[in-house]
C-alpha cells in the first residue's frame, strides 16, 4: 500500500509536466518577399537594339 501511494504521488507531477503541442495560425499574414533581378534581361534587350542600330547605320560612330 505504501509503495502504491508513493508511486501515485510521483506519477501526478510527471503527468502534469507532459508536453503539449499547439498548432495555431499566425495572427499576422505570411509575407513573401521576392526580389527579382531583371538587369540581365535589360542588358540583353539593349545589346540587341545596339546591334540593330549599328547594322542599320554603320557610320553612326
FINU-556888 format. One record per residue: x, y, z of N, C-alpha, C in turn. Coordinates in steps of 0.02 Angstrom, whole numbers, plus 50000, padded with zeros to 5 digits. Last residue first. Layout:
! residues N
<n_x X, n_y Y, n_z Z, ca_x X, ca_y Y, ca_z Z, c_x X, c_y Y, c_z Z>
...
//
This chain:
! residues 61
<n_x 51461, n_y 52793, n_z 45713, ca_x 51516, ca_y 52811, ca_z 45758, c_x 51571, c_y 52842, c_z 45719>
<n_x 51375, n_y 52772, n_z 45607, ca_x 51349, ca_y 52809, ca_z 45665, c_x 51406, c_y 52830, c_z 45712>
<n_x 51390, n_y 52701, n_z 45492, ca_x 51431, ca_y 52762, ca_z 45500, c_x 51409, c_y 52802, c_z 45561>
<n_x 51297, n_y 52598, n_z 45488, ca_x 51367, ca_y 52581, ca_z 45503, c_x 51411, c_y 52643, c_z 45514>
<n_x 51148, n_y 52575, n_z 45530, ca_x 51185, ca_y 52638, ca_z 45521, c_x 51259, c_y 52624, c_z 45535>
<n_x 51109, n_y 52442, n_z 45546, ca_x 51070, ca_y 52484, ca_z 45501, c_x 51105, c_y 52550, c_z 45486>
<n_x 51204, n_y 52394, n_z 45636, ca_x 51198, ca_y 52363, ca_z 45569, c_x 51158, c_y 52406, c_z 45521>
<n_x 51181, n_y 52479, n_z 45745, ca_x 51247, ca_y 52479, ca_z 45712, c_x 51242, c_y 52449, c_z 45642>
<n_x 51050, n_y 52446, n_z 45779, ca_x 51066, ca_y 52514, ca_z 45760, c_x 51132, c_y 52517, c_z 45723>
<n_x 51063, n_y 52311, n_z 45813, ca_x 51019, ca_y 52330, ca_z 45757, c_x 51037, c_y 52400, c_z 45733>
<n_x 51148, n_y 52323, n_z 45923, ca_x 51170, ca_y 52285, ca_z 45864, c_x 51128, c_y 52304, c_z 45803>
<n_x 51063, n_y 52393, n_z 46009, ca_x 51125, ca_y 52424, ca_z 45987, c_x 51152, c_y 52389, c_z 45924>
<n_x 50962, n_y 52299, n_z 46030, ca_x 50946, ca_y 52363, ca_z 45999, c_x 51008, c_y 52397, c_z 45972>
<n_x 51036, n_y 52199, n_z 46095, ca_x 51002, ca_y 52184, ca_z 46031, c_x 50986, c_y 52249, c_z 45994>
<n_x 51075, n_y 52268, n_z 46210, ca_x 51126, ca_y 52243, ca_z 46164, c_x 51095, c_y 52228, c_z 46095>
<n_x 50951, n_y 52288, n_z 46269, ca_x 50990, ca_y 52346, ca_z 46247, c_x 51043, c_y 52324, c_z 46197>
<n_x 50916, n_y 52156, n_z 46298, ca_x 50874, ca_y 52195, ca_z 46254, c_x 50912, c_y 52255, c_z 46227>
<n_x 51018, n_y 52124, n_z 46387, ca_x 51011, ca_y 52085, ca_z 46326, c_x 50969, c_y 52125, c_z 46275>
<n_x 50994, n_y 52213, n_z 46493, ca_x 51056, ca_y 52217, ca_z 46456, c_x 51051, c_y 52181, c_z 46389>
<n_x 50870, n_y 52165, n_z 46537, ca_x 50875, ca_y 52233, ca_z 46510, c_x 50939, c_y 52240, c_z 46469>
<n_x 50906, n_y 52040, n_z 46586, ca_x 50858, ca_y 52045, ca_z 46531, c_x 50863, c_y 52114, c_z 46498>
<n_x 50990, n_y 52076, n_z 46692, ca_x 51016, ca_y 52036, ca_z 46636, c_x 50971, c_y 52043, c_z 46575>
<n_x 50905, n_y 52142, n_z 46782, ca_x 50959, ca_y 52179, ca_z 46750, c_x 50985, c_y 52142, c_z 46688>
<n_x 50809, n_y 52095, n_z 46862, ca_x 50795, ca_y 52092, ca_z 46790, c_x 50849, c_y 52129, c_z 46751>
<n_x 50792, n_y 52006, n_z 47004, ca_x 50841, ca_y 52047, ca_z 46969, c_x 50829, c_y 52040, c_z 46894>
<n_x 50670, n_y 52013, n_z 47124, ca_x 50689, ca_y 51984, ca_z 47060, c_x 50736, c_y 52032, c_z 47025>
<n_x 50627, n_y 51972, n_z 47278, ca_x 50668, ca_y 52022, ca_z 47244, c_x 50694, c_y 51990, c_z 47180>
<n_x 50490, n_y 51939, n_z 47364, ca_x 50525, ca_y 51915, ca_z 47306, c_x 50562, c_y 51973, c_z 47274>
<n_x 50434, n_y 51895, n_z 47517, ca_x 50467, ca_y 51950, ca_z 47483, c_x 50508, c_y 51921, c_z 47426>
<n_x 50289, n_y 51854, n_z 47591, ca_x 50340, ca_y 51825, ca_z 47548, c_x 50370, c_y 51882, c_z 47507>
<n_x 50214, n_y 51843, n_z 47745, ca_x 50240, ca_y 51889, ca_z 47695, c_x 50296, c_y 51856, c_z 47656>
<n_x 50065, n_y 51793, n_z 47818, ca_x 50132, ca_y 51772, ca_z 47797, c_x 50154, c_y 51816, c_z 47740>
<n_x 49980, n_y 51905, n_z 47931, ca_x 49984, ca_y 51866, ca_z 47869, c_x 50056, c_y 51848, c_z 47852>
<n_x 49975, n_y 51874, n_z 48108, ca_x 49993, ca_y 51917, ca_z 48052, c_x 49996, c_y 51875, c_z 47988>
<n_x 49944, n_y 51766, n_z 48187, ca_x 49898, ca_y 51823, ca_z 48189, c_x 49912, c_y 51871, c_z 48131>
<n_x 49954, n_y 51597, n_z 48121, ca_x 49985, ca_y 51660, ca_z 48143, c_x 49934, c_y 51717, c_z 48142>
<n_x 49861, n_y 51460, n_z 48189, ca_x 49876, ca_y 51503, ca_z 48132, c_x 49907, c_y 51568, c_z 48158>
<n_x 49931, n_y 51333, n_z 48292, ca_x 49890, ca_y 51392, ca_z 48284, c_x 49910, c_y 51428, c_z 48220>
<n_x 49945, n_y 51193, n_z 48381, ca_x 49953, ca_y 51216, ca_z 48313, c_x 49904, c_y 51274, c_z 48304>
<n_x 50033, n_y 51140, n_z 48522, ca_x 49976, ca_y 51177, ca_z 48497, c_x 49993, c_y 51202, c_z 48426>
<n_x 50075, n_y 51007, n_z 48623, ca_x 50091, ca_y 51040, ca_z 48560, c_x 50027, c_y 51075, c_z 48536>
<n_x 50140, n_y 50978, n_z 48785, ca_x 50082, ca_y 50985, ca_z 48741, c_x 50104, c_y 51023, c_z 48679>
<n_x 50223, n_y 50865, n_z 48897, ca_x 50224, ca_y 50919, ca_z 48847, c_x 50162, c_y 50919, c_z 48804>
<n_x 50182, n_y 50840, n_z 49067, ca_x 50186, ca_y 50811, ca_z 48999, c_x 50181, c_y 50868, c_z 48948>
<n_x 50174, n_y 50873, n_z 49198, ca_x 50228, ca_y 50903, ca_z 49159, c_x 50232, c_y 50875, c_z 49088>
<n_x 50076, n_y 50794, n_z 49253, ca_x 50063, ca_y 50866, ca_z 49247, c_x 50115, c_y 50901, c_z 49204>
<n_x 50138, n_y 50670, n_z 49258, ca_x 50083, ca_y 50679, ca_z 49212, c_x 50068, c_y 50753, c_z 49202>
<n_x 50229, n_y 50698, n_z 49361, ca_x 50254, ca_y 50678, ca_z 49295, c_x 50199, c_y 50687, c_z 49243>
<n_x 50148, n_y 50726, n_z 49472, ca_x 50188, ca_y 50780, ca_z 49442, c_x 50214, c_y 50762, c_z 49373>
<n_x 50087, n_y 50590, n_z 49482, ca_x 50047, ca_y 50651, ca_z 49471, c_x 50090, c_y 50708, c_z 49443>
<n_x 50185, n_y 50495, n_z 49513, ca_x 50155, ca_y 50495, ca_z 49446, c_x 50116, c_y 50559, c_z 49432>
<n_x 50219, n_y 50511, n_z 49646, ca_x 50270, ca_y 50525, ca_z 49596, c_x 50238, c_y 50533, c_z 49526>
<n_x 50099, n_y 50470, n_z 49705, ca_x 50124, ca_y 50538, ca_z 49719, c_x 50177, c_y 50558, c_z 49668>
<n_x 50093, n_y 50338, n_z 49659, ca_x 50041, ca_y 50385, ca_z 49641, c_x 50064, c_y 50457, c_z 49650>
<n_x 50205, n_y 50284, n_z 49723, ca_x 50201, ca_y 50284, ca_z 49650, c_x 50149, c_y 50333, c_z 49625>
<n_x 50164, n_y 50298, n_z 49856, ca_x 50223, ca_y 50334, ca_z 49833, c_x 50223, c_y 50338, c_z 49756>
<n_x 50053, n_y 50212, n_z 49856, ca_x 50044, ca_y 50283, ca_z 49872, c_x 50103, c_y 50324, c_z 49847>
<n_x 50117, n_y 50092, n_z 49829, ca_x 50066, ca_y 50117, ca_z 49783, c_x 50054, c_y 50191, c_z 49794>
<n_x 50197, n_y 50079, n_z 49941, ca_x 50229, ca_y 50089, ca_z 49876, c_x 50179, c_y 50114, c_z 49824>
<n_x 50099, n_y 50059, n_z 50038, ca_x 50142, ca_y 50118, ca_z 50043, c_x 50176, c_y 50131, c_z 49975>
<n_x 50041, n_y 49940, n_z 50000, ca_x 50000, ca_y 50000, ca_z 50000, c_x 50044, c_y 50063, c_z 50000>
//
